[in-house]
């Protein structure tokens, strides 16, 4: 039967390819070795470097007191009038400072700065991993113009696979319904190839890291 359509020609080529198998020409490829180069710095330092390269801002804090001090400086510099947080750990920490903290969900649509914790920090990409099981919920990672993350140095892992492995262990009883990896502020260049920050989420990302190592 003579072929009449392009679709039939393509399907015939696929069938012939499946029938006539060939030996793998890439037998010498090592699929077990890492495709990435080793870090030149400690994982925590590498995270800070890669976060800054992704247009995020890294703020080192020697302890929780330093978080308060650095936050006060940032609030003054950015002229933030209020901070939104619903995580009890964060509220307890920031209550030690002179901040206007908002946690009323009725004011969620008006928030400008949202503060959350995270699950892991990924050094390879300078990324922040968050999940729906954090008390901040799902929306606070993507809605505000500015997202502030308060984390600890012990949450830094080298690779994405390390973070996923840790998530399986951390949430062994009930795995989160949503896991998000955030690499820098939201951005897009789809419109006339012009880079626009904050297109699909926060246009600023700050990570306060407490040195607990």
KOLKOLZA-545229 format. One record per residue: residue number from 1; residue in one letter; x, y, z of N, C-alpha, C in turn. Coordinates in steps of 0.1 Angstrom, whole numbers, plus 2048, in hexadecimal, padded with zeros to 3 digits. Example, Ala and Ser with C-alpha at 12.3 -4.5 7.8 and 13.67 -1.06 7.14 Angstrom:
# residues 2
   i aa npx npy npz capx capy capz cpx cpy cpz
   1  A 884 7C7 84E  87B  7D3  84E 884 7DF 84E
   2  S 880 7EA 847  889  7F5  847 881 800 84F
//
This chain:
# residues 213
   i aa npx npy npz capx capy capz cpx cpy cpz
   1  X 808 7F4 800  800  800  800 809 80C 800
   2  X 806 815 7F7  80E  821  7F6 80B 82B 801
   3  X 816 831 806  814  83B  811 80D 848 80B
   4  X 804 84D 813  7FD  859  80E 7FF 865 817
   5  X 803 863 823  805  86F  82C 812 86F 832
   6  X 816 87B 837  823  87C  83E 823 874 84B
   7  X 817 874 851  816  86C  85E 819 85D 85C
   8  X 814 858 851  817  849  84E 825 847 84B
   9  X 82C 850 845  83A  84F  842 842 84F 84F
  10  X 83F 858 858  846  859  865 844 84C 86D
  11  X 837 847 86D  835  83B  875 83C 82F 86F
  12  X 83E 82F 862  845  824  85C 854 824 860
  13  X 859 830 861  867  832  865 869 82E 873
  14  X 85F 831 87C  860  82D  88A 860 81E 88B
  15  X 856 818 884  855  809  885 862 802 880
  16  X 868 807 875  874  801  870 880 803 87A
  17  X 880 80F 881  88B  811  88B 889 808 897
  18  X 87D 805 89B  87B  7FC  8A6 87E 7EE 8A2
  19  X 87C 7EA 896  87F  7DC  891 88E 7DA 890
  20  X 895 7E3 88A  8A3  7E2  887 8AB 7E9 892
  21  X 8AE 7E1 89D  8B5  7E7  8A8 8C4 7E8 8A5
  22  X 8CB 7F2 8AB  8D9  7F4  8AA 8E0 7F3 8B7
  23  X 8ED 7F0 8B7  8F4  7F0  8C3 8F6 7FF 8C8
  24  X 8F7 800 8D6  8F9  80D  8DC 907 812 8D9
  25  X 908 81E 8D2  915  823  8CE 91C 82A 8DA
  26  X 915 82B 8E5  91B  833  8F0 91D 82A 8FD
  27  X 923 81E 8FB  925  815  906 92F 81A 910
  28  X 938 823 90C  942  828  915 93E 833 91E
  29  X 931 838 91D  92D  843  925 92A 83F 933
  30  X 930 848 93C  92E  845  94B 922 84D 950
  31  X 917 846 952  90B  84D  957 90B 84F 966
  32  X 914 84A 96D  914  84A  97C 91C 857 981
  33  X 925 85B 979  92D  867  97E 925 874 97D
  34  X 928 87D 986  920  88A  986 924 892 97A
  35  X 91A 899 974  91C  8A1  969 920 8AF 96D
  36  X 920 8B2 97A  925  8BF  97F 933 8BF 984
  37  X 939 8CA 983  947  8CB  989 946 8CD 998
  38  X 950 8C9 99F  950  8CB  9AE 950 8D9 9B2
  39  X 94B 8DC 9BE  94A  8EA  9C3 958 8EF 9C6
  40  X 95B 8FB 9C2  967  901  9C6 967 906 9D4
  41  X 95B 908 9DA  959  90D  9E7 951 904 9F0
  42  X 950 907 9FC  947  900  A05 939 901 A00
  43  X 930 8F7 A02  922  8F7  9FD 91B 904 A01
  44  X 91C 908 A0D  915  914  A12 91A 920 A0A
  45  X 927 922 A08  92C  92D  A00 928 92C 9F2
  46  X 927 920 9EC  923  91D  9DF 914 921 9DD
  47  X 90C 91E 9E7  8FE  922  9E6 8FD 931 9E5
  48  X 905 938 9EE  904  947  9EE 908 94D 9E1
  49  X 913 947 9DB  918  94C  9CE 90D 94A 9C3
  50  X 907 93E 9C3  8FE  93B  9B8 8F1 942 9BA
  51  X 8ED 944 9C7  8E1  94C  9C9 8E2 95A 9C4
  52  X 8EE 960 9C6  8F0  96E  9C1 8F1 96E 9B2
  53  X 8F6 964 9AC  8F7  963  99E 8E9 962 997
  54  X 8E0 95C 99F  8D2  95B  99B 8C9 967 99E
  55  X 8D0 972 9A2  8CA  97F  9A5 8C2 97F 9B3
  56  X 8C5 975 9BB  8C1  975  9C9 8CB 97C 9D2
  57  X 8C7 97E 9DE  8D0  985  9E8 8D2 97C 9F4
  58  X 8DF 97A 9F7  8E2  971  A02 8E6 97A A0E
  59  X 8E1 977 A1A  8E4  97F  A26 8E9 975 A31
  60  X 8F5 975 A34  8FB  96C  A3F 8F7 972 A4C
  61  X 8F3 969 A55  8EF  96C  A63 8F7 963 A6C
  62  X 8FF 968 A75  906  960  A7F 8FD 959 A88
  63  X 8F2 95F A8C  8E8  959  A95 8DB 95F A92
  64  X 8D1 95C A9B  8C3  961  A99 8C3 970 A9C
  65  X 8CB 975 AA5  8CC  983  AA8 8D0 98B A9B
  66  X 8D9 985 A94  8DE  98B  A88 8D3 98C A7D
  67  X 8CA 982 A7D  8BE  983  A74 8B6 990 A77
  68  X 8B4 992 A83  8AC  99E  A87 8B3 9AB A83
  69  X 8C0 9AC A85  8C8  9B7  A82 8C9 9BA A73
  70  X 8CB 9AF A6B  8CC  9B0  A5D 8BE 9B3 A57
  71  X 8B4 9AE A5D  8A6  9B0  A58 8A3 9BF A5A
  72  X 8A7 9C4 A65  8A4  9D2  A68 8AB 9DC A5E
  73  X 8B7 9D8 A5B  8BE  9E0  A50 8B7 9DF A43
  74  X 8B3 9D3 A3F  8AD  9D1  A32 89F 9D8 A32
  75  X 897 9D7 A3C  88A  9DE  A3D 88C 9ED A3B
  76  X 896 9F3 A41  899  A01  A40 89D A05 A32
  77  X 8A6 9FC A2C  8AB  9FF  A1F 8A0 9FF A14
  78  X 898 9F4 A15  88D  9F2  A0C 880 9FA A0F
  79  X 880 A00 A1A  874  A07  A1F 868 9FF A1F
  80  X 869 9F2 A24  85E  9EA  A26 856 9EE A32
  81  X 849 9EF A31  841  9F4  A3C 83C 9E8 A45
  82  X 83A 9DC A3F  835  9D1  A46 83B 9C4 A40
  83  X 83B 9BA A48  840  9AD  A44 835 9A2 A46
  84  X 833 999 A3D  828  98F  A3E 82E 982 A41
  85  X 82A 97B A4B  82E  96E  A4F 824 967 A57
  86  X 822 95A A54  819  952  A5C 81F 946 A63
  87  X 82C 944 A60  834  939  A66 837 93D A75
  88  X 833 935 A7E  835  938  A8C 843 93A A90
  89  X 84C 932 A8A  85B  933  A8D 860 940 A89
  90  X 85C 945 A7D  860  952  A78 85A 95D A81
  91  X 84D 95C A84  847  967  A8C 84E 968 A9A
  92  X 851 95C AA0  858  95C  AAD 865 963 AAC
  93  X 86C 961 AA1  87A  966  A9F 879 976 A9D
  94  X 870 97A A94  870  988  A90 869 990 A9B
  95  X 861 98A AA4  85B  992  AAE 865 998 AB8
  96  X 871 993 AB7  87C  999  ABF 881 9A7 AB9
  97  X 87D 9AA AAD  881  9B6  AA7 875 9C0 AA6
  98  X 878 9CC AA1  86E  9D6  AA0 868 9D6 A92
  99  X 860 9CC A8F  85A  9CB  A81 84B 9CB A82
 100  X 845 9D0 A77  836  9CF  A76 833 9C2 A6F
 101  X 830 9B8 A77  82D  9AA  A72 81E 9A8 A6F
 102  X 81B 9A3 A63  80D  9A1  A60 80C 992 A5D
 103  X 802 98C A63  7FF  97D  A61 7F0 97B A5E
 104  X 7E9 985 A5D  7DA  984  A5A 7D8 981 A4B
 105  X 7D3 975 A49  7D1  971  A3B 7C7 97A A33
 106  X 7BF 981 A3A  7B6  98A  A33 7BD 995 A2C
 107  X 7CA 998 A30  7D2  9A2  A2A 7DC 99C A20
 108  X 7DB 98F A1D  7E4  989  A14 7E6 98F A06
 109  X 7DB 994 A01  7DB  99A  9F3 7E3 9A7 9F3
 110  X 7E5 9AD 9FE  7EC  9BA  9FF 7FB 9B9 A03
 111  X 7FF 9AD A05  80D  9AB  A0A 817 9AE 9FF
 112  X 823 9B4 A04  82E  9B7  9FB 83A 9AF 9FE
 113  X 83C 9AB A0B  848  9A3  A0F 843 997 A17
 114  X 846 98B A12  842  97F  A19 84E 978 A1E
 115  X 84E 973 A2A  859  96C  A30 856 95D A33
 116  X 85E 954 A2F  85C  946  A31 869 93F A35
 117  X 867 933 A39  873  92A  A3B 874 922 A2E
 118  X 87C 918 A2E  87E  90F  A23 881 901 A27
 119  X 881 8F8 A1E  885  8EA  A21 894 8E8 A1F
 120  X 899 8EC A14  8A8  8EA  A11 8AD 8F6 A08
 121  X 8BA 8F8 A08  8C1  901  A00 8CA 8F9 9F7
 122  X 8CA 8FB 9EA  8D1  8F2  9E1 8DD 8FA 9DB
 123  X 8E9 8F6 9DF  8F5  8FE  9DC 8F8 8FE 9CD
 124  X 8F6 8F4 9C6  8F9  8F3  9B8 8F3 8FE 9B0
 125  X 8E7 902 9B3  8DF  90C  9AB 8DC 918 9B3
 126  X 8E0 919 9C0  8DB  924  9C8 8CC 924 9CA
 127  X 8C6 919 9CB  8B8  917  9CB 8B2 915 9D9
 128  X 8A6 919 9DA  89E  917  9E7 893 90C 9E4
 129  X 893 902 9EC  888  8F8  9EB 87E 8FA 9F6
 130  X 871 8FC 9F2  866  8FD  9FB 85B 8F3 9F8
 131  X 853 8F1 A02  848  8E7  9FF 83B 8EC A06
 132  X 830 8E6 A02  823  8E9  A07 821 8E5 A16
 133  X 82A 8DD A1B  82A  8D9  A29 82F 8E3 A33
 134  X 836 8ED A2E  83B  8F8  A36 82E 900 A3A
 135  X 82F 906 A46  823  90D  A4B 81F 919 A44
 136  X 828 91E A3B  825  92A  A33 81C 926 A27
 137  X 819 919 A25  810  915  A1B 816 916 A0D
 138  X 80D 918 A03  811  918  9F5 813 926 9EF
 139  X 80B 92F 9F3  80A  93C  9EC 816 946 9F0
 140  X 81B 945 9FC  824  94F  A01 832 94E 9F9
 141  X 834 943 9F2  841  942  9EB 840 94A 9DD
 142  X 834 94C 9D8  833  952  9CB 82B 95F 9CA
 143  X 824 962 9D4  81B  96E  9D3 822 97B 9D5
 144  X 829 97D 9E0  82E  98B  9E3 839 990 9D9
 145  X 83B 99D 9D9  845  9A2  9D0 853 99E 9D5
 146  X 854 99D 9E2  861  999  9E8 860 98D 9F1
 147  X 868 983 9EE  868  977  9F6 874 976 9FF
 148  X 873 975 A0C  87E  974  A15 87E 966 A1B
 149  X 889 960 A1A  88A  952  A20 894 953 A2C
 150  X 890 94D A37  898  94B  A43 89C 93D A44
 151  X 8A9 93A A42  8AD  92C  A42 8BA 92A A4B
 152  X 8BE 91E A4B  8CA  91A  A53 8D5 914 A4A
 153  X 8E1 916 A4E  8EC  910  A46 8EB 901 A45
 154  X 8E6 8FB A50  8E4  8EC  A50 8DA 8E7 A45
 155  X 8D3 8F0 A40  8C9  8EC  A35 8CF 8EC A27
 156  X 8DC 8F0 A26  8E2  8F0  A19 8E6 8E2 A15
 157  X 8E3 8DE A09  8E7  8D1  A03 8EE 8D5 9F6
 158  X 8F6 8CB 9F1  8FE  8CE  9E5 8F6 8CE 9D8
 159  X 8EE 8C3 9D7  8E7  8C1  9CA 8D7 8C0 9CC
 160  X 8D0 8C1 9C1  8C2  8C0  9C2 8BE 8B2 9C7
 161  X 8C5 8A7 9C2  8C2  89A  9C7 8C3 898 9D6
 162  X 8CD 8A0 9DC  8CE  89F  9EA 8C2 8A5 9F1
 163  X 8BD 8B0 9EC  8B1  8B6  9F1 8A5 8AD 9F0
 164  X 8A3 8A6 9E5  898  89D  9E3 899 891 9EC
 165  X 8A5 88C 9EE  8A7  881  9F7 8A4 885 A05
 166  X 8A8 891 A09  8A4  896  A16 895 898 A18
 167  X 88F 89C A0E  880  89E  A0E 879 891 A11
 168  X 87E 886 A0A  878  879  A0C 879 874 A1B
 169  X 885 878 A21  887  874  A2F 87F 87D A38
 170  X 87F 88A A35  879  893  A3E 869 891 A3E
 171  X 864 88E A33  855  88C  A32 852 87E A2F
 172  X 858 875 A35  856  866  A33 848 862 A35
 173  X 842 868 A3F  834  864  A43 82A 86A A39
 174  X 82C 876 A34  823  87D  A2B 82A 886 A23
 175  X 82C 883 A16  834  88B  A0D 82B 897 A09
 176  X 832 8A3 A08  82A  8B0  A04 824 8AE 9F6
 177  X 819 8B4 9F4  812  8B4  9E7 818 8BE 9DD
 178  X 821 8C7 9E2  827  8D0  9D9 835 8D3 9DE
 179  X 83F 8D2 9D5  84D  8D6  9D8 851 8E0 9CD
 180  X 857 8EB 9D1  85B  8F5  9C8 86A 8F8 9CA
 181  X 871 8FA 9BF  87F  8FE  9BF 880 90C 9BA
 182  X 884 915 9C2  885  923  9BE 893 927 9BB
 183  X 896 92C 9AF  8A4  930  9AC 8A3 93F 9A8
 184  X 8A6 947 9B2  8A6  956  9AF 898 95B 9AE
 185  X 896 968 9AC  889  96E  9AA 883 969 99D
 186  X 876 96A 99C  86E  967  990 872 970 985
 187  X 873 96A 979  878  972  96D 873 96B 960
 188  X 872 973 956  86F  96E  949 874 978 93E
 189  X 878 972 933  87C  97A  927 874 976 91B
 190  X 868 971 91D  85F  96D  912 85A 979 90A
 191  X 859 984 911  853  990  909 85E 998 903
 192  X 85F 997 8F6  869  99F  8EE 877 99D 8F3
 193  X 87A 991 8F9  887  98D  8FE 88D 997 909
 194  X 883 99E 910  887  9A8  91A 885 9A1 928
 195  X 890 9A1 930  88F  99B  93D 886 9A3 946
 196  X 87C 99C 94C  873  9A3  955 873 99B 962
 197  X 876 9A2 96D  876  99C  97A 868 99C 981
 198  X 865 991 988  858  990  98F 84D 98D 986
 199  X 84F 986 97B  844  984  971 83A 97A 977
 200  X 83F 96F 97E  836  964  982 838 962 991
 201  X 83E 96B 998  840  96A  9A7 848 975 9AC
 202  X 84E 974 9B8  856  97F  9BD 861 984 9B4
 203  X 863 991 9B4  86E  997  9AC 87B 999 9B4
 204  X 87A 996 9C1  886  996  9CA 886 98A 9D3
 205  X 892 984 9D5  893  979  9DE 89F 97B 9E7
 206  X 89D 97B 9F4  8A7  97C  9FF 8A8 970 A07
 207  X 8B4 96B A09  8B6  95F  A12 8BE 963 A1E
 208  X 8B8 963 A2A  8C0  965  A36 8C4 957 A3B
 209  X 8D1 955 A3C  8D6  948  A40 8DC 949 A4E
 210  X 8D7 941 A57  8DC  941  A65 8E7 936 A66
 211  X 8F3 93A A6A  8FE  931  A6B 8FC 928 A78
 212  X 8F7 91C A75  8F5  912  A80 8FF 906 A80
 213  X 909 907 A78  912  8FC  A76 91E 8FD A80
//
